[in-house]
Amino acid sequence: MTALRRLGFALCALVVVAPALLLFRPAQGARPAGSVAGAASRLVALRYGGLARDYRLFVPAGARHARPLLLALHQLHGSALAWERRSGLDLGAAANGVVVAYPDGVGHSWNAGTCCQPAAGRRVDDVGFLRAVVADVARRTPVDLSRVAVTGFSNGALMSYRFVCTPASPARVAVAVAGDLVAGACQPSRPVSLLHVHGGTDPVIPVDGEARSPIDPDGFPPARTSIGVVATADRCGAGSDVAGPLVSAWRASGCAGGARVELLTSARLGHSYPVGSRANASYGVDMAALTWQFLATVWG
């Protein structure tokens, strides 16, 4: 049993993620960012590409052994601090012994390819910046570099796709919520695992895609197309669909290296990041729990 499983995922809650029931150690209570189970997040300055940049760093209390790292990327017009507070990821990170870095995008945006402004228009090297964040975090606290993941919402999800699809990316796992692949090809150096969660009524980045968008003139591909590009890169076999009352799931099979490539579509969900029991009851998705469930599955 791995360190992640030893540290977490007690049998104290069940969330239905079709078709399986996955067990996790849930976050308890609501605390502000920077005050979780004796741990504190802090702002870290990092100069990269001639720009003064920064990220917030959350390190769980406890032993100083090498731990997994999760990069958590905010949406367009968002910020690291606001995303740390909104996402609820610190609580799960504390429960499961995972370091979390919350980088800030230039102009509250990420250059995920064709989207979003101003970062994309300025051709900001956000792939290089995220690499630098991983290296900087590893200098500050022990990190298991074989277990690095990235997650994000909206523009942060677009960037998560780009980062995990980049050759020699340090991230082998991505959890993308309401965002697609807008960077062209997916060419990872090794098989990657991806969980894509999308709202069936998303008006901003529609699940079925659109040719043009107010936030990206090049539009957005359908979620099925994006997840299919990753499945092809992973040399997966045919996928299978499972329909549920709130969530429909598509899962690729036989992916190289045991990678997992999955798409969950919540029929009632719009362009939002659902967190908590009420969200789970309404939409069949609680990202504060589902993120850790997926990471536990792929990290073992």
N, C-alpha and C positions, 0 to 999 in steps of 0.2 A: 504494500500500500504506500502511495507516495505521500510526501509531506503535505500537499494540498488537501488530500483526503483525510490525513490524520488531523489536520488543523480545522477541518470544517465539514459542512454538509451533514449535520446531525438529522435524525429522523423526526424533526419537529414540525415539518410542513410539507405539503405536497402541492405542486402546481402541474396542471395538465398541459403538456406540450405534445400535441398529436404526433405520432400515435402512442408515445411512451409516457410513463410517469417518471419524472426525474426528482431525485431527492436533493435537498440543499440545506445549508445552514442559513436561515434568514437573518436579515438585519432587524434588530429590535429597537423600537423607539425612534424618535426623531431628534437628532442633535445638530447644531450648526457646524459648518465646515470648520475644521481645526480643533474640534473637541470631540473625539471619538475614542472611547475605551482607553484613555490615557495617552493617546497619540495626538500629534499636532501636525497640521500641514503648514508649509511655509512657502514664501515666494522666493524663487531662485532666479537671479539675473544670468543671462547667457548671451554673449555676443556671437552672432553668426551671420555670415554673408554681408558684413559691413553694417549690420543692423543691431541695435540694442533690443534684445528679445528676452522673454522670461517664461517661466512655467511655475506652477504650484506643485509641490511635492508632498505626498502623504506617505509616511513610513509607519507601518503598524508597530505598536509596542511589542517588546519581547526579544527573543533570541536574535542574534546578529548573523544568522546563517544566510546563505544566498537564497533569495526569494524571487518568485515570479514578478514580472513588471507589466502593468497595464497602462498604455497611453490612452487618455480619454479626451476627445476632441469636441469642442463646443460647436454650436451651430453658427450660421451667418448672423452677424450683429451680436453674437454672444461674447462671453469672456470666460477665462479659466475659473475665476472665483465664482461667478454665477453658475457655471456648469458644475463645479464641485458641489455647490449647495443643492442644485436642482436634481442631479442625477442619483443621489443616494448611494453612490459607489463606495464611499469611504467606509460605510458601515459593513458592507460585505467584505471589503478589503481587510478590515480589522479582524473580522471573524475568520477569514481564510488565509491570513498571512501573506497578502499580496501588496506590493508597493504600487502606488498609482501616481502618475505624472499627468498634470493638466496643463498642456502648453497653451499659450495665447497666440492667436493668429494675427497677422499684420492687418491693421484696419478692421479687426474683428472678422476676418475672413481667412479662407484657406485656398491655396492654388491647387485645386484637385484636377486640373486639366483645362477644360473649357469654362469651368466655374470655380470660384466666384470672385466678384470684384470687392475690393481693389486688388487683392493678392494675385489673381490670375492675370489681370491686365498688366501688372508690374512684373510678372514672371518671377515672383518670389520663390526661392528654392525651399519649399516646405518639406520636400522629401529629405533633403540634406539636413534641414533643421531638426526634423524628428529623429534622424540618425544621431545628431549631436546631442539631443536630449537623452536618448538611451545611453550614450557613452558618458554623459555628465552625471546622470543618476547612478550609473555603475561605479563612478569614482567616489560617490558620496555614501553609498550604502551597498552591501553585497547584493548582487542581482544574478539570478540564474538566467543567463543569456539564451539558454535553450527554450525558455518559456517566457517569451515576450509577445504581447498581444496589443491590438489597437482597437478602440471602439469609438464611435461617434454618432452624432445625430445631424441629419440634414447635410449642410456643407461639411460637417465633421465626418459624416458617413461617406460622402464622396471622397474625402481625403483618406479615410480608412481603406477604401477600395484601392486607391492609388498606391498607398504605402505598402500594403500587403502584396500587391501585384508587381512591385518594383524588383528587378533582379537584385539578389543578395540583400534583400530587406531583412533587418533583424527581427521583424515580426512574422510569425508563422501562423497567426490566428487573427481574425477580424470579426467584430460584431458591428454590423452596419444597420442603422435604423433610419428609414426614410431617406435613402440616398443610393445612387447607382454608380456605375463605372463610367466616368466621363474623361478618362485619360487615354483612351485608345486601347491598346493591347494589354493583356495580363500575362506577364512573363516572369513569374517567380522562379527562383533558382531551385526550389524544392517544392513539393506539394504543400499547399496551405489550406487551412480550415476556415470556413466562412459561414457565419449565420447572418442572413439578411432578413430583417423584420420590416414590413411595410403595411401602411394603412390602406384598406380597400377604398376609402373615400378621401384619400390625400389630394387636396386641390393644388398644392404647391409643387410637389414632385409626384405626379400621378403614377400609380402602380403599373399602369399600362403604357406609360411614357407619353411624350408629346414632342412634336417637331420643333416648336419654338417655345421659349419661356421668358417671362419678364426678368428672371434672374440669370438666364443663360440663353442667348440667341440660338445656340446650337441645339437647344432642347435637351431632353433626357430620354434614354432608352427605357424600354419596359424592364421591370425588375427581373422578369424571366430571362431576358437577354443578358443582363449583367451577371446573374448567377450562373447562366449557361457558359459564359466566357471563362469564368473561374473553373467550372466543372471540366471544361475542355482542357484547360491548362493542367488540371490535376489528373487528366486521363481517366475520368470517371466513366462508368457505364451508364446505362439508361436510368433515368430518375423515376420516382413513383410519387403519386399524389394521394394524400389522405385529407378528406374533408371533415371538418368538425362544425359544431353549431356557431362558434365564434371565430375560430382560426382554421385556415386551410394550410396544409404543409406540403412542400415538395422537397424531396430528399434525393440527392444523387447516390448511386451505389457503386461499389467496387473502385473507389478512388485510390490512386497511388499513395503508398505510404500510410494507408488508413485514414486519410484526410476525410473530414466531414464537410459537406457543402449542402446547406439547407436554406430554404426560403419559407418564412411564415408570413401569411397574409391575414391580418385582422380585419374582418369584413366591416366593422363599424368605426374603425380608427381613422382619424384624419391625419394631419401633419403635426404629430405630437409625439412626445417621449413618455409613454405610460409608466408610472411608478406607483406601487402600493397595491393593497388588497382591493380597493375600490376600482382601480384601473383594471386589475385582473378579472374582477367580476363583470365589468362592463365590456372589456375588449378581449379577454382571454390572454392578456400579456401583462407581465410586470417585469420591466427591464432590469430593475434593481436585483431581482432574483434570477431572471433568465440568463443574464450575462454570466453570472457565476456558475450556473448549471452547465452552460455550454463550455466554459473554460475547464471546468472539472472533468467533463467528458473527454475533451481533446488532450488535456494535460495528463489525465490518468490519475 
